[in-house]
Amino acid sequence: MTEQEPRVTITPYPDGPFIVRGSAQLIDDRGRPIERHRRTVALCRCGASAIKPWCDGTHKLSGFRTDR
């Protein structure tokens, strides 16, 4: 990371997605980059999103719960 690059953070939201801020590169299960259209993205962790890997809010309807 250079001085010009902002820090990358990944924040787990209680009972919700991981929020990724910064220029982290996301890779799919085949090792291919996943194109991002925003600097901050929400990644699904409930497994029920219709637009994986992105969160679509389905965790609220499915009753998804986390310890953190």
MOFEN-V997473 format. One record per residue. N is the residue number from 1. RES is the residue in three letters. PSI is psi as a letter, one per 20 degrees, with the letter a starting at -180 (none if undefined). BURIAL is # if it has 9 or more other ideal C-beta (glycine too) atoms within 8 Angstrom, else .. D_LAST is the distance of its C-alpha to the last C-alpha in Angstrom with 1 decimal. Layout:
n:N res:RES psi:PSI burial:BURIAL d_last:D_LAST
n:N res:RES psi:PSI burial:BURIAL d_last:D_LAST
//
This chain:
n:1 res:MET psi:p burial:. d_last:28.0
n:2 res:THR psi:r burial:. d_last:31.0
n:3 res:GLU psi:h burial:. d_last:31.2
n:4 res:GLN psi:h burial:. d_last:31.6
n:5 res:GLU psi:p burial:. d_last:28.4
n:6 res:PRO psi:q burial:. d_last:25.4
n:7 res:ARG psi:q burial:. d_last:22.3
n:8 res:VAL psi:p burial:# d_last:19.7
n:9 res:THR psi:q burial:. d_last:16.1
n:10 res:ILE psi:o burial:# d_last:13.1
n:11 res:THR psi:p burial:. d_last:10.2
n:12 res:PRO psi:p burial:# d_last:7.1
n:13 res:TYR psi:p burial:. d_last:7.3
n:14 res:PRO psi:p burial:. d_last:5.4
n:15 res:ASP psi:k burial:. d_last:7.5
n:16 res:GLY psi:b burial:# d_last:9.5
n:17 res:PRO psi:r burial:# d_last:11.0
n:18 res:PHE psi:p burial:# d_last:10.9
n:19 res:ILE psi:p burial:# d_last:13.4
n:20 res:VAL psi:o burial:# d_last:16.0
n:21 res:ARG psi:p burial:# d_last:18.5
n:22 res:GLY psi:a burial:# d_last:21.7
n:23 res:SER psi:k burial:. d_last:24.1
n:24 res:ALA psi:p burial:. d_last:22.0
n:25 res:GLN psi:p burial:. d_last:24.0
n:26 res:LEU psi:p burial:# d_last:22.4
n:27 res:ILE psi:p burial:. d_last:24.2
n:28 res:ASP psi:a burial:# d_last:24.6
n:29 res:ASP psi:i burial:. d_last:25.1
n:30 res:ARG psi:j burial:. d_last:28.7
n:31 res:GLY psi:j burial:. d_last:28.2
n:32 res:ARG psi:q burial:. d_last:29.3
n:33 res:PRO psi:q burial:. d_last:27.8
n:34 res:ILE psi:p burial:. d_last:26.1
n:35 res:GLU psi:p burial:. d_last:27.7
n:36 res:ARG psi:q burial:. d_last:25.7
n:37 res:HIS psi:i burial:. d_last:27.4
n:38 res:ARG psi:q burial:. d_last:25.0
n:39 res:ARG psi:h burial:. d_last:23.7
n:40 res:THR psi:p burial:. d_last:20.2
n:41 res:VAL psi:q burial:# d_last:18.8
n:42 res:ALA psi:p burial:# d_last:15.9
n:43 res:LEU psi:p burial:# d_last:15.3
n:44 res:CYS psi:p burial:# d_last:14.7
n:45 res:ARG psi:i burial:# d_last:12.1
n:46 res:CYS psi:h burial:# d_last:13.2
n:47 res:GLY psi:i burial:. d_last:16.7
n:48 res:ALA psi:i burial:# d_last:18.6
n:49 res:SER psi:q burial:# d_last:19.5
n:50 res:ALA psi:i burial:. d_last:23.3
n:51 res:ILE psi:k burial:. d_last:23.2
n:52 res:LYS psi:q burial:. d_last:21.1
n:53 res:PRO psi:j burial:. d_last:19.8
n:54 res:TRP psi:q burial:# d_last:19.3
n:55 res:CYS psi:p burial:# d_last:17.1
n:56 res:ASP psi:j burial:. d_last:19.6
n:57 res:GLY psi:j burial:. d_last:17.4
n:58 res:THR psi:h burial:# d_last:18.0
n:59 res:HIS psi:h burial:# d_last:14.4
n:60 res:LYS psi:g burial:. d_last:15.5
n:61 res:LEU psi:h burial:. d_last:18.6
n:62 res:SER psi:i burial:. d_last:17.3
n:63 res:GLY psi:k burial:. d_last:14.8
n:64 res:PHE psi:p burial:# d_last:11.9
n:65 res:ARG psi:q burial:. d_last:8.7
n:66 res:THR psi:r burial:# d_last:5.3
n:67 res:ASP psi:h burial:. d_last:3.8
n:68 res:ARG psi:none burial:. d_last:0.0
//
